[in-house]
Each structure stands twice: as C-alpha cells, then as structure tokens.
Amino acid sequence: MQEEKTPYQLLGEQGIRALCDEFYNIMDTLPEAAGVRAMHARDLGPMKEKLAEYLIGWMGGPPIYASKYGTVCMTTPHEPYHIGPEERDQWLLCMDMALARTGASEEVVAMLKVPLFRIADAVRNREGPSAATTDPNIIAAG
C-alpha cells in the first residue's frame, strides 16, 4: 500500500518558492489581476517570502511561517483590504497560472484545487457585484 504524499513532498521547498515567485510575477504583469495587485506594496519581494513560508507549512512542510509570526490566521492580515469575489478570483487565476508555468503535476493541481479555493474564499470580506461563482471547479476552469 502506497502512502499518499503531501504537496510539500511532491513540490519540495524550492518548488514552492518557485511557485510563489511565479505567482507574484504573474500578478505583477497580468492586466486581469490589477485589482489584487493594487493591494500589494510596490516591492513584492517580502510578500513572495511570506507566502512561500506560509505555503511550505500549509502544504505539509516545516512550519516556517508559524515559527516566525506565531499563529497562522489568514483573515486578520487581510482585514484592511476590500476583498470580494473578483479579487478572490484574480488571486486564484494567478495561482492557477503559476502552477501551470512551474510545471506542477496534475496530481498536485488536483490536490490543491479545492483547498486553495477555500483559503482564498476565507479571506474574502465583502460581497461584490461580480457574477463570480463559488464553485471551485468552475473558477479553475475559467
């Protein structure tokens, strides 16, 4: 019987760091992500590092983020920003593209699809006029 691997075991720390680099590179240049990009500082370097540290632990690796910053609560740091369905979907679009561009396997993409939607939706703090769906299977296909 084969033991299931975690996304961390499949991607490795360097793979997750590359994913975060690509994620923010996409966000920085993709016109469709302008809304979510506007919520970030000009220099994305510190956020690349923070997201990588968070995702390393979240995907089953060492709890680097928690060791540095304590309790992992994603809603509190996002409270000052108006995050609705459109911003959530922009974030997910960047992550989907980053997974594709870094060559993540179909197994990893399938493993992360619903959990990434849930985490992106958890930081949403407003409703918007967007006709966006709440079904993660439809969003990822878009």
C-alpha positions in Angstrom: 0.0 0.0 0.0 1.5 3.3 -1.1 1.4 6.2 1.3 -0.1 9.5 -0.1 2.4 12.3 -0.4 1.8 15.8 0.7 2.1 18.7 -1.8 5.3 19.7 0.1 6.8 16.2 -0.6 5.8 16.5 -4.3 6.9 20.1 -4.9 9.7 20.5 -2.3 10.7 23.7 -0.7 12.3 25.1 -3.8 9.3 24.1 -5.9 7.0 26.1 -3.5 9.4 29.0 -3.6 9.4 28.9 -7.4 5.6 28.8 -7.4 5.4 31.9 -5.2 7.9 33.8 -7.3 5.9 32.9 -10.4 2.6 33.7 -8.7 3.8 37.3 -7.9 5.4 37.7 -11.3 2.1 36.9 -12.9 0.2 39.2 -10.5 2.6 42.0 -11.3 2.1 41.8 -15.0 -1.3 40.3 -15.7 -3.9 43.0 -16.5 -6.7 40.7 -15.2 -5.0 40.8 -11.8 -4.8 44.6 -11.5 -7.3 44.7 -8.6 -5.5 42.2 -6.4 -2.1 43.7 -7.4 -3.2 47.1 -6.2 -3.5 45.7 -2.7 0.2 45.0 -2.5 3.3 47.1 -2.0 5.4 48.2 -4.9 8.1 45.7 -3.9 6.7 42.2 -3.9 9.8 40.6 -2.5 8.7 40.5 1.1 5.3 39.1 0.2 6.9 36.4 -2.0 8.9 35.3 1.0 5.9 35.4 3.4 3.7 33.4 1.0 6.4 30.8 0.4 6.9 30.4 4.2 3.2 30.1 4.7 2.6 27.6 1.9 5.6 25.5 2.9 3.9 24.7 6.2 0.4 24.7 4.8 1.4 22.1 2.2 2.9 19.8 4.8 6.5 21.0 5.3 8.2 22.7 8.2 6.1 25.5 9.9 8.5 28.3 9.0 5.7 31.0 8.9 4.2 29.9 12.2 7.7 29.9 13.8 8.4 33.5 12.7 4.9 35.0 13.1 3.1 32.8 15.6 -0.5 31.7 15.0 -1.4 31.3 11.4 -4.6 33.3 10.8 -5.2 34.4 7.2 -8.2 36.7 7.8 -6.5 39.2 10.2 -3.8 40.4 7.8 -6.3 40.8 5.0 -8.9 42.8 7.1 -7.7 46.3 5.8 -8.4 45.3 2.2 -11.7 45.0 0.5 -11.6 41.5 -0.9 -14.6 40.3 -2.8 -15.3 37.6 -5.2 -13.5 39.4 -8.1 -10.3 39.8 -6.0 -10.5 36.2 -4.8 -10.8 35.0 -8.4 -7.9 37.2 -9.6 -5.8 35.6 -6.8 -6.9 32.1 -7.9 -6.2 32.9 -11.6 -2.6 33.9 -10.7 -2.1 30.8 -8.6 -3.6 28.5 -11.4 -1.2 30.1 -13.9 1.7 29.8 -11.6 1.0 26.1 -11.0 0.9 25.6 -14.8 4.0 27.7 -15.5 6.1 25.9 -12.8 5.1 22.5 -14.2 3.1 21.3 -11.2 1.8 17.8 -11.9 -1.8 17.1 -12.5 -1.7 15.3 -9.1 -0.5 18.4 -7.3 -3.0 20.7 -9.1 -5.9 18.3 -8.3 -4.7 18.1 -4.7 -4.6 21.9 -4.2 -7.6 23.0 -6.3 -10.3 22.9 -3.6 -8.0 23.8 -0.6 -6.7 26.9 -2.5 -10.2 28.0 -3.3 -11.2 27.6 0.3 -8.3 29.6 1.6 -8.8 32.4 -1.0 -12.5 32.5 -0.2 -11.8 32.6 3.6 -10.1 35.9 3.3 -12.9 37.4 1.3 -14.5 40.1 3.5 -17.2 41.6 1.2 -19.7 40.7 -1.4 -19.3 42.3 -4.8 -21.2 42.9 -7.9 -19.3 40.2 -9.6 -21.3 37.3 -11.0 -18.4 35.0 -9.9 -19.4 31.5 -8.9 -18.5 29.9 -5.6 -17.8 26.6 -7.2 -14.0 26.0 -7.3 -14.4 23.6 -10.2 -15.8 26.3 -12.4 -13.3 29.0 -11.3 -10.3 26.9 -12.1 -11.6 26.1 -15.5 -12.0 29.7 -16.4 
